[in-house]
Amino acid sequence: MLFSLRELRGIEARRVEDEAAQQEARAAAAAEARRLADEQRRAEAAARREAEEAIERHARETLALRLREEELRVREAEARARADAEARMASEQLTRELEAQRAAALAKRPVWLAAAAGALVLVLGVATFVAVDSHRAQAASKKSLAAIDGQLATAQQERDAALKRAQQAKAELGQIADKLAALGTELDQLDLQIKSANSAADRQALAARATAARAERARLEREAAARREGFHGTCPPDKPLC
């Protein structure tokens, strides 16, 4: 009879110990679940923030490219206007010289042959100078316009590349955020299953799955950080197109 009482006391003591261990396990699981939920919320907030920053960076780069294109168009128009003005001034100068020589020839009728010959020589000289100067002005204008066209093409390529990088970064961060959300849901379910497990073996298997899920989540967070780091530009804020 005394042996049976000792056995009963031992069973009761083990039961109390098991209940205490289960309470501690439930408390630890609840704390872990809260920690995981907080980490999931922070990861999702970070992914949304990075996606918004990528969109803002793209908007700033697009605005800077548009301003640069407008500046290049203004420079192109100015170069063309200068070339036209130089050609017009050369033509007007030639006309004035011809009129002056004609007036001089009319004023000196007795020596009209000499005056005409001198006028012809002068006209030929002026015409040659104007032709050479006009050719140089046109060549410089064409060279300037070609350089401006090249800069416009480069600016367009840079804008297209910036848009592609922003869209790709946004899509990748969105995919990673979805995977993190799915892992958070899976971890919540695993925590509930661990709490309701009937045996230590089941709890151990579920804990192993939870550990693997947390490792995958950490890997995704590192991948998201690496992608965000790779997308960041190296130009200063006031010169996005350096």
C-alpha positions in Angstrom: 0.0 0.0 0.0 2.8 2.4 0.9 4.5 1.6 -2.4 1.4 2.5 -4.3 1.2 5.8 -2.6 4.7 6.6 -3.5 4.0 5.7 -7.1 1.0 7.9 -7.1 3.0 10.8 -5.7 5.6 10.3 -8.4 3.0 10.3 -11.1 1.5 13.4 -9.7 4.9 15.1 -9.5 5.6 14.2 -13.1 2.2 15.5 -14.2 2.9 18.8 -12.4 6.3 19.0 -14.1 4.8 18.2 -17.5 2.2 20.9 -17.0 4.8 23.4 -16.0 7.0 22.5 -19.0 4.0 22.8 -21.3 3.1 26.2 -19.9 6.7 27.3 -20.4 6.7 25.9 -23.9 3.4 27.7 -24.7 4.7 31.0 -23.3 8.0 30.6 -25.3 6.0 29.8 -28.4 3.7 32.8 -27.9 6.7 35.0 -27.4 8.4 33.6 -30.5 5.1 34.1 -32.5 5.0 37.7 -31.4 8.6 38.2 -32.4 8.1 36.6 -35.8 5.0 38.7 -36.4 7.0 41.9 -35.5 9.8 40.9 -37.8 7.3 40.1 -40.6 5.7 43.5 -40.2 9.1 45.2 -40.3 10.2 43.3 -43.4 7.0 44.1 -45.2 7.3 47.8 -44.2 10.9 47.8 -45.4 10.0 46.2 -48.7 7.2 48.8 -49.3 9.5 51.6 -48.3 12.2 50.5 -50.7 9.7 50.1 -53.5 8.4 53.6 -52.9 12.0 55.0 -52.8 12.8 53.3 -56.1 9.8 54.9 -57.7 10.8 58.3 -56.3 14.3 57.9 -57.5 13.0 57.0 -61.0 10.7 60.1 -60.9 13.7 62.3 -60.0 15.9 60.8 -62.7 13.1 61.2 -65.3 12.6 64.8 -64.4 16.4 65.5 -64.6 16.6 63.8 -68.0 13.7 65.9 -69.3 15.3 69.1 -68.1 18.6 68.0 -69.8 16.8 67.2 -73.0 15.1 70.6 -72.9 18.4 72.3 -72.3 19.9 70.5 -75.3 17.0 71.5 -77.5 17.5 75.1 -76.5 21.2 74.9 -77.3 20.4 73.3 -80.7 18.0 76.1 -81.5 20.6 78.7 -80.4 23.3 77.1 -82.6 21.0 77.1 -85.6 20.0 80.7 -85.0 23.6 81.8 -84.7 24.5 80.0 -88.0 21.5 81.6 -89.8 22.5 85.1 -88.4 26.1 84.7 -89.5 25.1 83.7 -93.0 22.6 86.6 -93.2 25.2 89.1 -91.9 27.7 87.8 -94.5 25.2 88.3 -97.3 24.3 91.8 -96.1 28.0 92.7 -95.9 28.5 91.5 -99.5 25.5 93.5 -100.7 26.8 96.6 -99.0 30.3 96.2 -100.5 28.8 95.7 -104.0 26.6 98.8 -103.6 29.7 100.8 -102.4 31.7 99.8 -105.4 28.9 100.6 -107.8 28.5 104.0 -106.3 32.3 104.6 -106.5 32.3 103.5 -110.2 29.4 105.9 -111.0 31.2 108.8 -109.3 34.4 108.2 -111.3 33.1 107.9 -114.9 36.4 108.9 -116.6 38.2 106.0 -115.1 35.3 103.6 -115.2 37.3 100.8 -116.6 39.9 100.9 -113.8 37.1 101.3 -111.2 35.2 98.4 -112.7 38.4 96.2 -112.6 39.1 97.2 -109.0 35.5 96.6 -108.1 35.6 93.2 -109.7 38.7 92.3 -107.9 37.2 93.5 -104.6 33.9 91.7 -105.2 35.7 88.5 -106.0 37.8 88.8 -102.8 34.8 89.6 -100.7 32.8 86.8 -102.2 35.7 84.4 -101.6 36.0 85.5 -98.0 32.3 85.3 -97.4 32.1 81.8 -99.0 35.0 80.5 -96.9 33.6 82.1 -93.7 30.1 80.8 -94.4 31.4 77.4 -95.0 33.3 77.4 -91.7 30.2 78.6 -89.9 28.1 75.9 -91.5 30.6 73.2 -90.6 30.8 74.4 -87.0 27.0 74.5 -86.8 26.7 70.9 -88.2 29.4 69.7 -85.8 27.6 71.4 -82.8 24.2 69.9 -83.9 25.7 66.5 -84.3 27.2 66.7 -80.8 23.8 67.8 -79.4 22.0 65.0 -81.2 24.5 62.5 -79.6 23.8 64.0 -76.2 20.1 63.7 -76.7 20.4 60.0 -77.7 22.6 59.3 -74.7 20.1 61.1 -72.4 17.2 59.0 -73.9 19.2 55.8 -73.3 19.9 56.8 -69.7 16.3 57.5 -69.1 15.2 54.1 -70.6 17.8 52.3 -68.5 16.7 54.1 -65.3 13.1 53.2 -66.0 14.0 49.6 -66.6 16.0 49.4 -63.3 13.2 51.0 -61.3 10.6 48.6 -62.7 12.8 45.6 -62.2 13.6 46.6 -58.6 10.0 47.2 -57.8 9.0 43.8 -59.2 11.7 41.9 -57.4 11.0 43.6 -54.1 7.3 42.9 -54.5 8.0 39.2 -55.1 10.3 39.0 -52.0 7.7 40.8 -49.9 5.1 38.2 -51.0 7.4 35.3 -50.1 8.1 36.9 -46.7 4.4 37.3 -46.0 3.8 33.6 -47.0 6.6 32.5 -44.7 5.1 34.6 -41.8 1.8 32.8 -42.3 3.5 29.4 -42.4 5.4 30.2 -39.2 2.2 31.3 -37.4 0.6 28.0 -38.4 3.6 26.0 -37.3 3.5 27.8 -33.9 -0.1 26.8 -33.5 0.7 23.2 -34.4 3.6 23.1 -32.0 1.3 24.2 -29.2 -1.3 21.6 -30.0 1.2 18.7 -30.7 0.5 15.6 -28.7 4.1 14.2 -28.5 7.6 15.5 -28.2 8.5 13.9 -31.6 5.8 15.9 -33.3 6.9 19.1 -31.6 10.5 18.4 -32.6 9.5 17.9 -36.2 7.4 21.0 -36.3 10.2 23.0 -34.6 12.6 21.8 -37.3 10.2 23.0 -40.0 9.9 26.4 -38.2 13.7 26.7 -38.0 14.0 26.0 -41.8 11.3 28.6 -42.5 13.1 31.2 -40.4 16.3 30.4 -42.2 14.6 30.9 -45.5 13.1 34.2 -44.3 16.5 35.4 -43.2 17.9 34.5 -46.6 15.1 36.4 -48.4 15.8 39.4 -46.2 19.5 39.3 -47.1 18.6 39.0 -50.8 16.2 42.0 -50.6 18.9 44.0 -48.9 21.5 43.0 -51.6 19.1 43.9 -54.4 18.3 47.3 -52.8 22.0 48.0 -52.4 22.7 47.1 -56.0 20.0 49.4 -57.2 21.2 52.5 -55.3 22.9 55.0 -57.6 26.4 56.4 -57.1 25.7 59.9 -58.2 25.1 62.8 -55.7 21.5 63.9 -55.2 22.0 67.1 -57.0 23.5 65.4 -60.1 21.4 62.2 -60.8 22.9 61.9 -64.2 26.6 62.2 -63.4 
